[in-house]
């Protein structure tokens, strides 16, 4: 079902052990113009190895998918934003979920209009989170292509050191620093120091 506004919505991955509730959530998501994939449990979702969109997962009783997604390590959760919903959201669990990186937490059931507004808000936050993940992945990929010395120069630059300070710390001449710096700029497609520092920050080289 197309979205009348023409906006490209993100795919939603719904994890819920209850078939009826899962179907109702999916129906409302489809009404909102988004594509939905459904899963009975977290392991089924993880086996799918989704790499786009975001996760909307039910939490209740002993069913705690966010904890399972966190345990999965380098999995879909490492790159996909996650939002939660529950029929009895406890304050402690909401706080725990948000501190663990969830982009939202909904109470269910709620009216169609309220759900659609909440879904739009979560989608916006998920888009911001996904864009950040993509910048991090790109930066890390670029840094992996650097030599060890070029990586050291980028890390030093990211932490605010001048060429002279970098040279002194690495035990090389300022001219050699300039050569490594020029090569590094070329490899990470940096047109300025600000570009290089931005890549370094997203790659986790600050600090």
C-alpha positions in Angstrom: 0.0 0.0 0.0 1.6 3.3 -1.1 2.0 6.3 1.1 0.0 9.3 -0.2 2.6 11.8 0.8 5.1 10.0 -1.4 7.6 9.7 1.4 9.9 6.6 1.4 9.2 5.0 4.8 11.6 2.6 6.4 10.9 -1.1 6.5 9.6 -2.3 10.0 10.5 -5.6 11.5 7.9 -6.6 14.1 8.9 -9.2 16.7 5.9 -10.4 18.8 5.1 -13.9 20.1 1.3 -13.3 20.0 -0.1 -13.9 16.5 -3.3 -11.7 16.9 -1.4 -8.7 18.3 1.3 -9.2 15.7 -1.3 -9.1 13.0 -3.0 -6.0 14.3 0.3 -4.1 14.7 1.3 -5.1 11.1 -2.1 -4.0 9.8 -1.6 -0.5 11.3 1.9 -0.3 9.9 0.7 -1.2 6.5 -2.0 1.4 6.7 0.8 3.9 7.4 2.3 3.1 4.1 5.3 1.1 5.4 6.5 -2.4 4.5 6.4 -4.8 7.4 8.1 -8.2 8.1 6.9 -10.3 11.1 8.7 -12.7 13.4 7.5 -14.8 16.2 10.6 -14.5 18.3 14.0 -12.8 18.4 16.0 -15.8 17.2 13.8 -16.0 14.1 14.5 -12.3 13.4 18.3 -12.8 13.9 18.3 -15.7 11.5 16.8 -13.5 8.9 19.8 -11.1 9.1 17.9 -8.0 8.2 20.1 -5.1 7.2 17.6 -2.3 6.5 14.7 -0.6 8.3 14.2 -0.8 12.1 12.8 -3.2 14.7 9.6 -2.8 16.6 9.5 -5.5 19.3 6.9 -6.5 21.9 8.2 -6.8 25.5 6.3 -8.5 28.3 6.8 -11.0 31.1 9.8 -13.1 30.3 9.8 -12.1 26.6 12.6 -9.5 26.5 13.9 -9.2 22.9 16.1 -6.2 23.5 18.2 -8.1 26.0 18.5 -11.0 23.4 19.4 -8.5 20.6 22.1 -7.0 22.8 23.5 -10.4 23.5 23.7 -11.1 19.8 26.8 -8.9 19.5 27.7 -8.2 15.8 24.2 -8.8 14.5 21.4 -6.9 12.9 20.9 -5.0 16.1 24.4 -3.5 15.7 23.1 -1.6 12.7 19.3 -1.5 13.0 17.5 0.9 15.3 15.1 -0.8 17.8 11.8 0.5 19.4 9.7 -1.4 21.9 6.1 -1.7 22.9 4.2 -3.4 25.7 0.7 -3.8 27.1 2.0 -3.0 30.6 5.1 -0.8 30.2 7.0 -0.7 33.5 8.9 2.5 34.2 12.1 0.5 35.0 11.9 -1.4 31.7 11.2 1.7 29.7 14.2 3.4 31.3 16.4 0.3 30.7 15.3 0.1 27.1 16.1 3.7 26.4 19.5 3.5 28.1 20.2 0.5 26.0 19.7 2.5 22.8 16.0 2.0 22.0 14.6 4.8 19.8 11.2 4.7 21.4 8.8 2.8 23.7 5.0 2.5 23.0 2.1 1.4 25.1 -0.2 -1.1 23.4 -3.1 -1.1 22.6 -3.9 2.5 21.6 -6.0 4.1 18.9 -5.1 4.0 15.3 -4.4 7.7 15.1 -2.2 7.7 18.2 -0.3 4.7 17.0 0.3 6.3 13.6 1.6 9.5 15.2 3.9 7.5 17.4 5.1 5.4 14.5 5.9 8.5 12.5 7.9 9.8 15.4 9.8 6.5 15.9 10.5 6.3 12.1 12.1 9.8 12.2 14.3 8.9 15.1 15.1 5.5 13.5 16.2 7.4 10.3 18.5 9.6 12.3 20.0 6.6 14.1 20.3 4.6 10.9 22.1 7.5 9.2 24.5 7.7 12.1 25.2 3.9 11.8 25.9 4.3 8.1 28.4 7.2 8.7 30.1 5.1 11.4 30.3 2.0 9.1 31.7 4.1 6.2 34.3 5.8 8.4 35.4 2.5 9.9 35.7 1.0 6.4 37.8 4.0 5.2 40.1 3.8 8.2 40.7 0.1 7.6 42.2 1.0 4.3 44.9 3.1 6.0 48.4 2.0 6.8 49.2 1.8 10.6 51.2 5.1 10.4 48.4 6.9 8.5 45.9 5.7 11.0 48.1 7.0 13.8 48.3 10.4 12.1 44.5 10.5 11.7 44.0 9.6 15.3 46.4 12.3 16.4 44.8 14.8 14.2 41.3 13.8 15.4 42.5 14.5 19.0 43.6 18.0 18.1 47.4 17.6 17.7 49.4 19.8 15.3 51.8 18.4 12.7 54.7 19.3 15.0 53.1 17.6 18.0 52.3 14.5 15.9 55.9 14.3 14.7 57.2 14.6 18.2 54.9 11.9 19.6 55.6 9.5 16.7 59.3 10.2 16.5 59.2 11.2 12.9 59.9 14.5 11.1 57.1 17.1 10.4 57.7 16.6 6.7 57.1 12.8 7.0 53.9 13.7 8.9 52.8 15.8 6.0 53.4 13.0 3.6 51.4 10.5 5.7 48.7 13.1 6.2 48.4 13.8 2.4 48.2 10.1 1.7 45.6 9.6 4.4 43.5 12.5 3.1 43.5 10.9 -0.3 42.4 7.5 1.0 39.5 8.8 3.1 38.4 11.3 0.5 39.0 14.3 2.9 39.1 17.7 1.3 39.9 19.5 4.6 41.1 18.9 8.1 37.4 19.1 9.2 36.6 16.2 6.9 39.4 14.1 8.2 38.5 14.8 11.8 34.9 14.0 11.2 35.9 10.6 9.7 38.2 10.0 12.7 35.4 10.8 15.2 32.9 8.5 13.4 35.6 5.7 13.3 36.0 6.1 17.1 39.6 7.5 17.0 38.8 10.4 19.3 40.1 9.8 22.8 
